[in-house]
Structure formats: C-alpha cells, structure tokens
Amino acid sequence: MKFGKTHYVREALSAGEGAEVSLAGWVYRKRDLGSVVFIVLRDSTGVIQVVVRENSSGPRALEEARRAGIEASLKVRGRVRRDPRAPGGVEVLAESVELVGPSPDFPIKKDSGEEFLLDNRHLYVRSRRMWAIMRIRSSAIKAAREWFDSNGFTEVEAPTFVGAAVEGGATLFGLEYFGKKAYLAQSSQFYLEARIYAFENV
C-alpha cells in the first residue's frame, strides 16, 4: 500500500470536494455497522470522520478498520466529501486503510472516575477536553509572552531546586538531589530582584 504526502486533519477539513488526502492519526471513536465502518480519526490538529465501505474501500480496508480499537494508530488514504452530518461537516471516503498500531483494550471509558483519570493522565491527555484545555493554555502563555516581549521585558529563569526554604516551611517539598537534600523552589522573587539591576524589566 502506497501513501503520498501525509496531510494533517486541518488540511483535509479545508480541502476541496473530491481532493485526495493521506492521513495518519488515532481512532477517537468507531462505529461498526457491518458493511460500513465509521471512524473518527484524530491528530494534533483536529478530528475528521473516515468512512470505510466494503464495496468502495475493499475487504482488506474494512478488515483493518474493524480490527482498530480506540486509540489505535491508522493510515488512511481517500477522498474528501462534504457532509453536514459529519464532525466538522467533512468526511473522508477511504480507499485504503492500514492499521499501524492496534489498541485492543484502551482503559479509559466514558464513565471513568476522576481518580482513575488522574492515575492514567498520560492517556487522558488524549481526550478532546484535555486537548482543548492545553490549546487554550498554550495560546494564553503565547499571548503573555508576546506582551512581555513587546513591552521590553527580558525572560530569565530561576532554579527549580533550592537548598533551603524561600517562603514558609509548611509547603516545602523535599527530595534527594544527587545525594543531597533539596527542595522545589517556592518563589522566583529573590532571583528576579537580583536580575532587575541587570535587565530592569524581567
């Protein structure tokens, strides 16, 4: 199976009707209706519906789609079609599907509790909710950095680990650091005060 240039989902969403795209991503949702499998495929830029039909995609593509569990990694080649019922109003009619990495038992379900999600945070960050939160956070940090840059501030770094408490000791978090006792820094204030006299706005 040959795949050309790999496109991001956002590129497929903005492509014209009938455009050929090659996508690589993870299965976010799946519905198996027998002769047709609907897959919501996600990558770092968004989600798009992929339609795998036995009569148009072929039996091998249909079998690969059926074997793909939630969060399985897939490569899909197909053509873009506008459909208001699809997420984002666009879907890809698959011509070929390749299961790159199966995911037979993804542990996070709709009813997973908060404690379970925290214990499996490395997997929970794949959810649309966490994706959106982190994108918003990234945009907010970018905007703050741009404001500081445009207003003459210099970004400086303070140590993450310190040898003694900076504020009160009640919230001090201790750890071993190369055989010595160290603590997570509580404040960058003292370091910023020193750098003010070199850079002024920090």
PyRosetta script that sets phi, psi and omega in degrees:
from pyrosetta import init, pose_from_sequence

init()
pose = pose_from_sequence("MKFGKTHYVREALSAGEGAEVSLAGWVYRKRDLGSVVFIVLRDSTGVIQVVVRENSSGPRALEEARRAGIEASLKVRGRVRRDPRAPGGVEVLAESVELVGPSPDFPIKKDSGEEFLLDNRHLYVRSRRMWAIMRIRSSAIKAAREWFDSNGFTEVEAPTFVGAAVEGGATLFGLEYFGKKAYLAQSSQFYLEARIYAFENV")
pose.set_psi(1, 127.8)
pose.set_omega(1, -178.2)
pose.set_phi(2, -107.6)
pose.set_psi(2, 136.3)
pose.set_omega(2, 175.9)
pose.set_phi(3, -121.3)
pose.set_psi(3, 137.2)
pose.set_omega(3, 176.6)
pose.set_phi(4, -83.4)
pose.set_psi(4, -147.5)
pose.set_omega(4, 177.1)
pose.set_phi(5, -57.1)
pose.set_psi(5, 135.0)
pose.set_omega(5, 177.5)
pose.set_phi(6, -83.9)
pose.set_psi(6, 129.5)
pose.set_omega(6, -179.9)
pose.set_phi(7, -101.0)
pose.set_psi(7, 150.4)
pose.set_omega(7, 170.3)
pose.set_phi(8, -78.3)
pose.set_psi(8, 156.6)
pose.set_omega(8, 177.4)
pose.set_phi(9, -57.6)
pose.set_psi(9, -40.8)
pose.set_omega(9, -178.7)
pose.set_phi(10, -61.2)
pose.set_psi(10, -31.3)
pose.set_omega(10, 177.2)
pose.set_phi(11, -70.0)
pose.set_psi(11, -40.4)
pose.set_omega(11, 178.7)
pose.set_phi(12, -66.0)
pose.set_psi(12, -37.7)
pose.set_omega(12, -179.8)
pose.set_phi(13, -64.3)
pose.set_psi(13, -28.8)
pose.set_omega(13, -178.6)
pose.set_phi(14, -101.2)
pose.set_psi(14, 0.5)
pose.set_omega(14, -179.8)
pose.set_phi(15, -73.5)
pose.set_psi(15, 158.3)
pose.set_omega(15, -179.8)
pose.set_phi(16, -76.0)
pose.set_psi(16, 162.2)
pose.set_omega(16, 177.5)
pose.set_phi(17, -55.7)
pose.set_psi(17, 128.4)
pose.set_omega(17, 177.8)
pose.set_phi(18, 85.4)
pose.set_psi(18, -1.1)
pose.set_omega(18, 179.5)
pose.set_phi(19, -66.4)
pose.set_psi(19, 140.2)
pose.set_omega(19, 177.9)
pose.set_phi(20, -86.9)
pose.set_psi(20, 130.5)
pose.set_omega(20, -179.7)
pose.set_phi(21, -132.4)
pose.set_psi(21, 151.2)
pose.set_omega(21, 172.1)
pose.set_phi(22, -119.3)
pose.set_psi(22, 121.5)
pose.set_omega(22, -176.0)
pose.set_phi(23, -116.6)
pose.set_psi(23, 151.2)
pose.set_omega(23, 173.0)
pose.set_phi(24, -136.3)
pose.set_psi(24, 127.0)
pose.set_omega(24, -177.6)
pose.set_phi(25, -171.3)
pose.set_psi(25, -159.2)
pose.set_omega(25, -176.0)
pose.set_phi(26, -122.2)
pose.set_psi(26, 148.5)
pose.set_omega(26, 179.8)
pose.set_phi(27, -75.4)
pose.set_psi(27, 116.3)
pose.set_omega(27, 178.7)
pose.set_phi(28, -91.1)
pose.set_psi(28, -43.1)
pose.set_omega(28, 175.8)
pose.set_phi(29, -143.3)
pose.set_psi(29, 156.2)
pose.set_omega(29, 179.4)
pose.set_phi(30, -149.1)
pose.set_psi(30, 139.0)
pose.set_omega(30, 173.0)
pose.set_phi(31, -129.8)
pose.set_psi(31, 122.9)
pose.set_omega(31, 179.7)
pose.set_phi(32, -105.5)
pose.set_psi(32, 111.9)
pose.set_omega(32, -178.3)
pose.set_phi(33, -109.3)
pose.set_psi(33, 23.7)
pose.set_omega(33, 178.6)
pose.set_phi(34, 94.8)
pose.set_psi(34, -91.4)
pose.set_omega(34, -177.6)
pose.set_phi(35, -84.1)
pose.set_psi(35, -4.5)
pose.set_omega(35, 177.6)
pose.set_phi(36, -140.8)
pose.set_psi(36, 139.8)
pose.set_omega(36, 177.2)
pose.set_phi(37, -122.3)
pose.set_psi(37, 127.1)
pose.set_omega(37, 175.1)
pose.set_phi(38, -100.9)
pose.set_psi(38, 125.4)
pose.set_omega(38, 178.6)
pose.set_phi(39, -122.6)
pose.set_psi(39, 129.6)
pose.set_omega(39, 169.4)
pose.set_phi(40, -93.7)
pose.set_psi(40, 110.8)
pose.set_omega(40, -176.3)
pose.set_phi(41, -97.9)
pose.set_psi(41, 136.9)
pose.set_omega(41, 179.3)
pose.set_phi(42, -122.8)
pose.set_psi(42, 149.9)
pose.set_omega(42, 166.3)
pose.set_phi(43, -137.4)
pose.set_psi(43, -164.5)
pose.set_omega(43, -175.1)
pose.set_phi(44, -70.2)
pose.set_psi(44, -10.7)
pose.set_omega(44, -175.2)
pose.set_phi(45, -108.1)
pose.set_psi(45, -8.8)
pose.set_omega(45, 179.8)
pose.set_phi(46, 155.4)
pose.set_psi(46, -165.0)
pose.set_omega(46, -179.6)
pose.set_phi(47, -127.3)
pose.set_psi(47, 151.1)
pose.set_omega(47, 177.5)
pose.set_phi(48, -148.3)
pose.set_psi(48, 146.2)
pose.set_omega(48, 179.1)
pose.set_phi(49, -84.5)
pose.set_psi(49, 134.3)
pose.set_omega(49, 175.6)
pose.set_phi(50, -114.9)
pose.set_psi(50, 130.5)
pose.set_omega(50, -179.6)
pose.set_phi(51, -109.5)
pose.set_psi(51, 121.4)
pose.set_omega(51, 179.9)
pose.set_phi(52, -114.8)
pose.set_psi(52, 111.0)
pose.set_omega(52, -179.0)
pose.set_phi(53, -112.6)
pose.set_psi(53, 140.8)
pose.set_omega(53, -178.1)
pose.set_phi(54, -61.4)
pose.set_psi(54, -40.2)
pose.set_omega(54, -174.1)
pose.set_phi(55, -78.3)
pose.set_psi(55, -19.7)
pose.set_omega(55, -179.3)
pose.set_phi(56, -113.5)
pose.set_psi(56, -31.8)
pose.set_omega(56, -178.9)
pose.set_phi(57, -91.1)
pose.set_psi(57, -25.3)
pose.set_omega(57, -179.1)
pose.set_phi(58, 98.2)
pose.set_psi(58, 156.6)
pose.set_omega(58, -177.0)
pose.set_phi(59, -64.7)
pose.set_psi(59, -33.7)
pose.set_omega(59, -179.1)
pose.set_phi(60, -67.2)
pose.set_psi(60, -43.4)
pose.set_omega(60, 178.5)
pose.set_phi(61, -63.2)
pose.set_psi(61, -40.8)
pose.set_omega(61, 179.4)
pose.set_phi(62, -64.2)
pose.set_psi(62, -40.9)
pose.set_omega(62, 179.4)
pose.set_phi(63, -66.0)
pose.set_psi(63, -42.0)
pose.set_omega(63, 177.6)
pose.set_phi(64, -61.2)
pose.set_psi(64, -41.4)
pose.set_omega(64, 179.2)
pose.set_phi(65, -65.7)
pose.set_psi(65, -39.7)
pose.set_omega(65, 179.5)
pose.set_phi(66, -66.1)
pose.set_psi(66, -35.1)
pose.set_omega(66, -178.8)
pose.set_phi(67, -74.7)
pose.set_psi(67, -16.8)
pose.set_omega(67, -174.9)
pose.set_phi(68, -79.4)
pose.set_psi(68, 117.9)
pose.set_omega(68, 175.7)
pose.set_phi(69, -88.1)
pose.set_psi(69, 178.4)
pose.set_omega(69, 176.7)
pose.set_phi(70, -59.8)
pose.set_psi(70, 131.1)
pose.set_omega(70, -178.9)
pose.set_phi(71, 73.6)
pose.set_psi(71, 10.3)
pose.set_omega(71, 169.8)
pose.set_phi(72, -67.0)
pose.set_psi(72, 148.9)
pose.set_omega(72, 178.7)
pose.set_phi(73, -95.4)
pose.set_psi(73, 135.1)
pose.set_omega(73, -174.2)
pose.set_phi(74, -131.8)
pose.set_psi(74, 152.6)
pose.set_omega(74, 163.8)
pose.set_phi(75, -115.2)
pose.set_psi(75, 133.9)
pose.set_omega(75, -177.2)
pose.set_phi(76, -133.3)
pose.set_psi(76, 134.4)
pose.set_omega(76, 171.1)
pose.set_phi(77, -121.5)
pose.set_psi(77, 133.8)
pose.set_omega(77, -179.1)
pose.set_phi(78, -173.1)
pose.set_psi(78, -166.6)
pose.set_omega(78, -176.8)
pose.set_phi(79, -119.7)
pose.set_psi(79, 142.7)
pose.set_omega(79, -176.9)
pose.set_phi(80, -76.3)
pose.set_psi(80, 138.5)
pose.set_omega(80, 174.2)
pose.set_phi(81, -138.6)
pose.set_psi(81, 134.9)
pose.set_omega(81, 176.5)
pose.set_phi(82, -77.5)
pose.set_psi(82, 130.5)
pose.set_omega(82, 177.2)
pose.set_phi(83, -152.5)
pose.set_psi(83, 113.8)
pose.set_omega(83, -176.7)
pose.set_phi(84, -62.3)
pose.set_psi(84, -17.6)
pose.set_omega(84, -179.8)
pose.set_phi(85, -79.9)
pose.set_psi(85, -18.4)
pose.set_omega(85, -178.0)
pose.set_phi(86, -81.6)
pose.set_psi(86, 152.5)
pose.set_omega(86, 174.5)
pose.set_phi(87, -57.5)
pose.set_psi(87, 125.2)
pose.set_omega(87, -178.2)
pose.set_phi(88, 79.0)
pose.set_psi(88, 1.1)
pose.set_omega(88, 178.0)
pose.set_phi(89, 74.5)
pose.set_psi(89, 12.2)
pose.set_omega(89, -177.4)
pose.set_phi(90, -136.9)
pose.set_psi(90, 142.4)
pose.set_omega(90, 172.5)
pose.set_phi(91, -137.6)
pose.set_psi(91, 163.9)
pose.set_omega(91, 178.4)
pose.set_phi(92, -114.9)
pose.set_psi(92, 123.0)
pose.set_omega(92, 175.0)
pose.set_phi(93, -84.9)
pose.set_psi(93, 108.1)
pose.set_omega(93, -171.7)
pose.set_phi(94, -68.9)
pose.set_psi(94, 135.8)
pose.set_omega(94, 171.6)
pose.set_phi(95, -105.5)
pose.set_psi(95, -25.7)
pose.set_omega(95, 174.4)
pose.set_phi(96, -152.5)
pose.set_psi(96, 147.0)
pose.set_omega(96, -179.9)
pose.set_phi(97, -135.4)
pose.set_psi(97, 133.7)
pose.set_omega(97, 176.3)
pose.set_phi(98, -126.4)
pose.set_psi(98, 120.9)
pose.set_omega(98, 176.2)
pose.set_phi(99, -81.1)
pose.set_psi(99, 110.8)
pose.set_omega(99, -177.1)
pose.set_phi(100, -85.7)
pose.set_psi(100, -46.0)
pose.set_omega(100, -179.2)
pose.set_phi(101, -142.6)
pose.set_psi(101, 115.1)
pose.set_omega(101, -179.4)
pose.set_phi(102, -71.5)
pose.set_psi(102, 160.2)
pose.set_omega(102, 176.6)
pose.set_phi(103, -142.4)
pose.set_psi(103, 78.5)
pose.set_omega(103, -169.5)
pose.set_phi(104, -70.9)
pose.set_psi(104, -21.5)
pose.set_omega(104, -173.5)
pose.set_phi(105, -147.0)
pose.set_psi(105, 64.4)
pose.set_omega(105, 177.2)
pose.set_phi(106, -65.9)
pose.set_psi(106, 124.6)
pose.set_omega(106, -167.3)
pose.set_phi(107, -77.8)
pose.set_psi(107, -20.2)
pose.set_omega(107, -174.8)
pose.set_phi(108, -84.2)
pose.set_psi(108, 124.7)
pose.set_omega(108, 179.3)
pose.set_phi(109, -117.0)
pose.set_psi(109, 173.3)
pose.set_omega(109, -178.9)
pose.set_phi(110, -60.8)
pose.set_psi(110, -33.8)
pose.set_omega(110, -176.3)
pose.set_phi(111, -97.5)
pose.set_psi(111, 16.3)
pose.set_omega(111, 179.4)
pose.set_phi(112, -64.1)
pose.set_psi(112, 134.4)
pose.set_omega(112, -177.7)
pose.set_phi(113, -76.7)
pose.set_psi(113, 167.6)
pose.set_omega(113, -177.0)
pose.set_phi(114, -61.2)
pose.set_psi(114, -43.1)
pose.set_omega(114, -179.8)
pose.set_phi(115, -63.2)
pose.set_psi(115, -40.8)
pose.set_omega(115, 178.2)
pose.set_phi(116, -63.5)
pose.set_psi(116, -41.8)
pose.set_omega(116, 179.4)
pose.set_phi(117, -64.0)
pose.set_psi(117, -37.6)
pose.set_omega(117, 178.1)
pose.set_phi(118, -69.0)
pose.set_psi(118, -38.4)
pose.set_omega(118, 178.3)
pose.set_phi(119, -67.5)
pose.set_psi(119, -25.5)
pose.set_omega(119, -179.0)
pose.set_phi(120, -117.4)
pose.set_psi(120, 39.6)
pose.set_omega(120, -175.3)
pose.set_phi(121, -61.7)
pose.set_psi(121, -31.8)
pose.set_omega(121, 179.4)
pose.set_phi(122, -62.0)
pose.set_psi(122, -22.8)
pose.set_omega(122, 175.8)
pose.set_phi(123, -96.5)
pose.set_psi(123, -34.0)
pose.set_omega(123, -177.7)
pose.set_phi(124, -65.8)
pose.set_psi(124, -25.8)
pose.set_omega(124, 179.7)
pose.set_phi(125, -65.2)
pose.set_psi(125, -11.0)
pose.set_omega(125, 176.7)
pose.set_phi(126, -79.1)
pose.set_psi(126, -12.9)
pose.set_omega(126, -176.8)
pose.set_phi(127, -68.7)
pose.set_psi(127, 155.4)
pose.set_omega(127, 179.2)
pose.set_phi(128, -63.0)
pose.set_psi(128, -34.8)
pose.set_omega(128, 179.5)
pose.set_phi(129, -63.0)
pose.set_psi(129, -50.6)
pose.set_omega(129, -179.3)
pose.set_phi(130, -67.5)
pose.set_psi(130, -35.4)
pose.set_omega(130, 176.6)
pose.set_phi(131, -58.1)
pose.set_psi(131, -47.3)
pose.set_omega(131, -178.8)
pose.set_phi(132, -65.7)
pose.set_psi(132, -42.9)
pose.set_omega(132, 179.8)
pose.set_phi(133, -60.0)
pose.set_psi(133, -45.6)
pose.set_omega(133, -177.5)
pose.set_phi(134, -70.0)
pose.set_psi(134, -32.6)
pose.set_omega(134, 176.0)
pose.set_phi(135, -66.6)
pose.set_psi(135, -41.6)
pose.set_omega(135, 177.8)
pose.set_phi(136, -63.6)
pose.set_psi(136, -44.0)
pose.set_omega(136, 178.9)
pose.set_phi(137, -60.8)
pose.set_psi(137, -44.0)
pose.set_omega(137, 179.4)
pose.set_phi(138, -60.7)
pose.set_psi(138, -41.8)
pose.set_omega(138, 179.6)
pose.set_phi(139, -65.9)
pose.set_psi(139, -39.4)
pose.set_omega(139, 179.9)
pose.set_phi(140, -65.8)
pose.set_psi(140, -42.4)
pose.set_omega(140, 178.7)
pose.set_phi(141, -65.5)
pose.set_psi(141, -40.3)
pose.set_omega(141, 178.4)
pose.set_phi(142, -61.9)
pose.set_psi(142, -44.0)
pose.set_omega(142, 179.6)
pose.set_phi(143, -63.7)
pose.set_psi(143, -41.5)
pose.set_omega(143, 178.7)
pose.set_phi(144, -64.2)
pose.set_psi(144, -43.8)
pose.set_omega(144, 179.7)
pose.set_phi(145, -63.5)
pose.set_psi(145, -41.4)
pose.set_omega(145, 178.7)
pose.set_phi(146, -63.4)
pose.set_psi(146, -38.6)
pose.set_omega(146, 178.1)
pose.set_phi(147, -63.8)
pose.set_psi(147, -47.9)
pose.set_omega(147, 179.5)
pose.set_phi(148, -61.9)
pose.set_psi(148, -42.8)
pose.set_omega(148, 179.1)
pose.set_phi(149, -61.0)
pose.set_psi(149, -44.1)
pose.set_omega(149, -176.6)
pose.set_phi(150, -75.4)
pose.set_psi(150, -12.2)
pose.set_omega(150, 179.3)
pose.set_phi(151, -110.0)
pose.set_psi(151, 22.3)
pose.set_omega(151, 169.8)
pose.set_phi(152, 80.4)
pose.set_psi(152, 19.0)
pose.set_omega(152, 178.6)
pose.set_phi(153, -88.0)
pose.set_psi(153, 150.0)
pose.set_omega(153, 175.2)
pose.set_phi(154, -110.4)
pose.set_psi(154, 128.6)
pose.set_omega(154, 178.8)
pose.set_phi(155, -82.0)
pose.set_psi(155, 126.2)
pose.set_omega(155, 178.4)
pose.set_phi(156, -127.7)
pose.set_psi(156, 160.2)
pose.set_omega(156, -178.8)
pose.set_phi(157, -117.0)
pose.set_psi(157, 140.0)
pose.set_omega(157, 173.9)
pose.set_phi(158, -104.1)
pose.set_psi(158, 157.5)
pose.set_omega(158, 178.8)
pose.set_phi(159, -60.1)
pose.set_psi(159, 146.1)
pose.set_omega(159, 175.5)
pose.set_phi(160, -82.9)
pose.set_psi(160, -35.5)
pose.set_omega(160, 178.9)
pose.set_phi(161, -109.7)
pose.set_psi(161, 139.8)
pose.set_omega(161, 178.4)
pose.set_phi(162, -131.2)
pose.set_psi(162, 164.1)
pose.set_omega(162, -177.3)
pose.set_phi(163, -91.6)
pose.set_psi(163, -10.1)
pose.set_omega(163, -178.6)
pose.set_phi(164, -152.1)
pose.set_psi(164, 167.1)
pose.set_omega(164, -179.4)
pose.set_phi(165, -67.5)
pose.set_psi(165, 144.4)
pose.set_omega(165, 175.8)
pose.set_phi(166, -100.5)
pose.set_psi(166, -44.8)
pose.set_omega(166, 178.3)
pose.set_phi(167, -105.6)
pose.set_psi(167, -141.6)
pose.set_omega(167, 177.2)
pose.set_phi(168, -73.4)
pose.set_psi(168, 154.5)
pose.set_omega(168, -176.6)
pose.set_phi(169, -82.2)
pose.set_psi(169, -9.7)
pose.set_omega(169, -174.8)
pose.set_phi(170, -64.8)
pose.set_psi(170, -30.9)
pose.set_omega(170, -176.9)
pose.set_phi(171, -106.1)
pose.set_psi(171, 16.5)
pose.set_omega(171, -177.0)
pose.set_phi(172, -72.7)
pose.set_psi(172, 133.1)
pose.set_omega(172, 179.2)
pose.set_phi(173, -111.4)
pose.set_psi(173, 110.5)
pose.set_omega(173, -176.3)
pose.set_phi(174, -94.9)
pose.set_psi(174, 154.1)
pose.set_omega(174, 177.5)
pose.set_phi(175, -158.8)
pose.set_psi(175, 162.4)
pose.set_omega(175, 175.1)
pose.set_phi(176, -84.1)
pose.set_psi(176, 132.1)
pose.set_omega(176, -178.0)
pose.set_phi(177, -134.7)
pose.set_psi(177, 101.5)
pose.set_omega(177, -177.4)
pose.set_phi(178, 52.2)
pose.set_psi(178, 47.3)
pose.set_omega(178, 175.8)
pose.set_phi(179, 81.6)
pose.set_psi(179, 1.7)
pose.set_omega(179, 179.6)
pose.set_phi(180, -121.9)
pose.set_psi(180, 158.6)
pose.set_omega(180, 177.3)
pose.set_phi(181, -80.2)
pose.set_psi(181, 128.9)
pose.set_omega(181, 177.8)
pose.set_phi(182, -136.5)
pose.set_psi(182, 170.8)
pose.set_omega(182, -177.5)
pose.set_phi(183, -137.6)
pose.set_psi(183, 147.5)
pose.set_omega(183, 172.8)
pose.set_phi(184, -67.1)
pose.set_psi(184, 134.5)
pose.set_omega(184, -178.7)
pose.set_phi(185, -62.1)
pose.set_psi(185, 137.2)
pose.set_omega(185, 178.6)
pose.set_phi(186, -94.6)
pose.set_psi(186, -23.8)
pose.set_omega(186, -174.6)
pose.set_phi(187, -154.3)
pose.set_psi(187, 143.4)
pose.set_omega(187, 174.4)
pose.set_phi(188, -96.0)
pose.set_psi(188, 4.6)
pose.set_omega(188, -171.0)
pose.set_phi(189, -56.1)
pose.set_psi(189, -48.8)
pose.set_omega(189, -176.6)
pose.set_phi(190, -62.9)
pose.set_psi(190, -38.5)
pose.set_omega(190, 180.0)
pose.set_phi(191, -70.6)
pose.set_psi(191, -38.4)
pose.set_omega(191, 177.4)
pose.set_phi(192, -65.2)
pose.set_psi(192, -40.3)
pose.set_omega(192, 178.8)
pose.set_phi(193, -59.4)
pose.set_psi(193, -38.5)
pose.set_omega(193, 179.3)
pose.set_phi(194, -69.2)
pose.set_psi(194, -37.2)
pose.set_omega(194, -176.2)
pose.set_phi(195, -78.8)
pose.set_psi(195, -18.9)
pose.set_omega(195, 176.2)
pose.set_phi(196, -54.5)
pose.set_psi(196, -37.5)
pose.set_omega(196, -175.3)
pose.set_phi(197, -78.2)
pose.set_psi(197, -6.4)
pose.set_omega(197, 173.3)
pose.set_phi(198, -104.0)
pose.set_psi(198, -39.0)
pose.set_omega(198, -171.9)
pose.set_phi(199, -118.3)
pose.set_psi(199, -8.2)
pose.set_omega(199, -173.8)
pose.set_phi(200, 64.2)
pose.set_psi(200, -88.1)
pose.set_omega(200, -177.3)
pose.set_phi(201, -84.0)
pose.set_psi(201, 112.7)
pose.set_omega(201, -180.0)
pose.set_phi(202, -127.6)
pose.dump_pdb("model.pdb")
